[in-house]
Amino acid sequence: METTAFNEDERMAQRIAGFAPASAAIRPFMMEQHREFFAHLSYLFVGVMDAEGWPLATVLTGEPGFVGAPDPTTLRIAAMPVSGDPASAGFHEGGRIGVLGLDLVTRRRNRANGIVAHVDADAITVAVEQSFGNCPKYIQRREARPVGRERRPIERLDRLDAAARVFIARADTLFVASRSRDDVTEGGGADVSHRGGPPGFVRVGADVLTIPEYPGNRYMNTLGNLLGEPRAGLLFVDFERGDLLQLQGHAVVNWASDAAADLPGAERSWRFHVTRAWRRPCALALDWTFLDFAPTTARIAGLAARAEARPRPTGSASDSQNQRPSFD
């Protein structure tokens, strides 16, 4: 059984972008292969909403098998957010939740969105309303292994400091939590999605990030949500040190035909205005070994390198604010 299952804002985003998928493999249940996939994971990316309705993205970890699907419409996650995680308040019964299972070795990813049906001392049960897979584009391959780390105090930031800007400027991966408007019923709720690109693909200003939208599956789940509800949450991961950077802010999509003119390979872009941030040193007890960049990421890096090689007017914005680390 398949259904388009797009909410009205996702359909509007598709129309603005100039395309509309005729169908989508978005189901109200998890196929057997998705249920088996979740059971192999040792980490899970999650999007929830805080008490004021602001989305937040976080990551949960455990031994393989900590995520299970006892039936096609139920996910049981045997993990809870650690103390101090700003997303903790979103894990309550009746809360909307978006789940992204991502295997960074195989580049396979599956989504399961729904409602928190039950919370007990050490597990969360999710009633799944939407289940679908995503393509492997822009996913950098990494292999995780458990490692002992002593968590350090969480730092609350009212704006990005220099260290946070460097953290973002080096990233090749981010996760974005979004939500639909309150009055969207069909296909609405919370969502969490992946974005990837060459290191430095996110342009960093003082407290504004510019994020390119590269060609993907064209479902427009995130951008559709941002049309109706601009509040969003971002998660950046330092895969070597286990540090996390969680952001909340307002997102504005630029749909203009020249919106991505200086972002090689992008179809459009959106700007994220940071309102608050949390830096969590040594938060993850996992260490990732980098394997390789996605072929699509390598293509974007090649386009960016050729664009950088072209002569530019002296004093342009790209000479100062938009410096990016090299891709090697």
N, C-alpha and C positions, 0 to 999 in steps of 0.2 A: 504494500500500500504506500503510495507516494502522494504528496500534496505540496503545492507551492509554499503554503504556510508563511508567506511573507506578511508582515504587518503593513499598515497603510503608509507609514513613513519610509519603510524599506522600498515599497513600490514607488513612492514619490522620488526617492533618491535614484532609483533605476531610470525613471523617466527623465529626470534632470540630466543624468549622465548619458542618455541617449541609447539605452538598451534595456531590455526586459527579458530575463530568462523565461523560456516557455514553460519550463518545469524545473523542479529541484528535488533532490533526494532528501527532503526534510520530513522525517517521520515522527509520529507521536509515540514511538517506542524504539528501543535499541535492537538492532539486528544482532544475531549471535556472534558475528565476528567483532562487533564493537564491544559486546560484553566481555569477550575473551581478551580483547586489547586492553581494556581498562585494568584487568586483573594482573597484567604484567608490569604495570608502571610502579616506579618508586617515587614519583613526584607528580603533582597535579596542580594546574593553574586554575584559579577560581576568581569569579567576580561576584561581589555582593553589594549591598547598599547599607550605609550607616544610618543612624537614627534620624537624620535629616534628609535622607533620600539621595545622598551623594554616593556615586559608585566608587568602589575601591577594588583593586586587583591585588591578589596575594598568591602564595604558593604553599601547598601542604606537602609533607613528605612522610614516607614510611617504607617498611620492607615491601618488596613486590607481593601483591595480594592485599595490601591495605585498602585498595579500592575494589569492591566487588559488586556484581549485578545479580542478585538472587532471582530476579525475574526481568522481563523486557522493559518494565517501566519503573524500576527501582535501582538506585545506586546507593551503596552503603560505603561511606568513607570513614575508615577507622583512624582518624586523626582530627585534631582540633588546632586552631591557630595558637601559636605560642603567646605567652604573656607579653603584652605590649604591642602586639600586632594591631594597627589601627582598624583592620578589617574585622576584628573579633566580634564587634557588636552586630555585624550582619548575619552571624550564624545563629539564627533563632527560628523557632518553629513558625511557619507561615511566611518567612522571608523568601524573596526571590533570589535565585542563584544561577549563575552561569558557570559551567565546568568545561575546561579544555584539557583533554588528554593528549599529550604530545610526546612522542618517542623521538628524541633528538638523534638517535643513532640511525633510525630508518626513515626519518622525516615523515612519519605517519602521524596524522592528527585527527581526532574526532571530538565533537562537541556534544554536550548534553545539558540542556537548560530546563529549569523547572522550579519547584518550590521545595523548601526545606520542610519535610514532613515530620521529622522527629530529631531531637538532639538528646543524647544521653551523656554520660560522663566522658566517654572517649570516642564517640562516633557521631556522624551526621548521616541521616537518611534523606535522600533526595527523591521526590516524586517527579519523574522525567516527563516533560511535556513536548520537548523537541529533541531530536537526535539526528546528527548529520556529520558527514566527513568533510574535510577540506583538502585541497591540493597541497603538494609538498613544496611549493614555491617559497623561496627566500628563507628557508629553514637551514641554519648552519648546523652541521652534524657535530655532536659532542657526546662523549660517553661518561656517564656518572658513576661514581663509586662513593660509598660512605666514608666519612672522615670525621674525626673528633675535633670539634671546635668549641671554644668557650665563648658564648655570646657576650657581646659588649653592650653597654647601655644604648638605648634608642635615643636618637637626637631628633627633636621636633624643629622644623624650620618654617618660618613664615614666608621665606622666599629662597630662591636658589642661591647658594653661596658658590665660591670658586670651585670647591671640591665637587659639589653636585654637578656643576656644569661640565667639569672634566669627565666625571662618571658617565654622563649622558653622551658627551662628544665621542667617547671611545666605544660606545655600544654598537653592536650589530643586530641586536634583538630587543624588542620591547613587547609588553602585553598591555592591552587596553580594555578596561572594563567600562561598559556603557549600559544604558537602560532605556526602555521605551517611556513615552509619556504615561502619566497615570490613567488617562482615559483611553489608552489603547488596550483592548482586551484580547482580540484574536492575534496570536503570534507575538504578544508582548512579553515583558519581563526583563530579567538581567541577562547580560552576555559578557563573555570575555574572549578576546581574539588576539592573535599573534601578528606582529609586524617584524619584518627583517630587511636587512640591506647591508651594504658595505659599512665597515666602521666609519662613523661620522655621518651616516645617512640622515640622522636627525639634526637639523640646524638649530643651534643653541644661541638664543639672545639672553638678555638679562633675566627675565622671567617669562619668556615666550619661546616655545618650541615650534618649529615648522617641520611637519611630518609628511613625507611624500606618500602618495597612494600609487603603488605600482599595480600593473594589471594582475588580477586574481580571478576568483571564481564568479565575480560580479553579482554575488548575492546582496551586497551592500548592507549587511547586518549592522555593522558599526556606524557607517555614515548615515544610514537611515535613522538609527537611534539618535545620533547627534543632531539631526534636523529637528526633531521634536523635543529633545532634552539635551541641551548642550553640556550639562555637567558630566564629567568623565573622570576616570582614574587610570593612571599609568603605573606600570611596574617595570623597573630596570633591574637586571641581575648582573652582578660581577661573578662570572662563572669560575674564576680562579680563586677568589678570596671568600666567596660565599656571602658577600654583602648584598643588601637589597636597598633600593631607593623607590619609595612609593609616593606618588604625587596625586593631588586632586586639583581640578581646575575646570575652566570652561573651554570648550572646543568650538571653533568656527571653520566650516568647510568652505574653501574657495573653489567655486564651480566655474570660474571664468576660463575661457579657452586658453589663456596664457598663464594660468595659475601655476603651472609646473615648468615654465619656460627655462628656469635655471636649475631644475631638478632632473637631471638626465634619467630617462626611462620612466618617469612618473606620468600618470594620466591627469592627476590633480593633486591638491595638497590640503592640509588643514593645519590650523594654528591652535596651539594649546597654551592658554594663559594660566600659569601656575598660581594657585591661591594658598596652598599649604603643602608641606612635604615632610616625610619621615625617612631618616637614614638609619638603617639597621645593620651595623657591622657584624660580620661573622654569624649571620642569622641562619644560614643553611648548613646543615651537616652533610653536605655533598660536595664533591670535588669533580669538576668536569675536565676531561681531556679533549682538547679541540681536535677534530678530525679533518674537516674541510668545509669550505663555503658551498652553498647551493649553486648549481649552474646558473640559475637566474640571478643570484647575487653577483656572481663573477661577471655576468653580462652587464649588469648595472655599473659595476666598478669600471669596466672597460669604457662604457659610455662616459662616465664621469671623468676618467683620466683623459679621454680625448677632448672633452669640453674644457678641462683645466689647461690643456696645452694650447688652446686657441688664444690669440692676443685679446686682452681686455683693456678697456679704458682705465687709465691710472686713477686710483682713488675710488673704485667701485666698491659696493658693499661686500662683494665676495673677496676683496683683498684684505678685509679686516675681520668683520664679525663672523663670517661663515667659513673660517678655516676648518679643514677636515683632516684627520689622520690619514696617512697613506694606507693603501690596501696591498698587503703582501702575504 
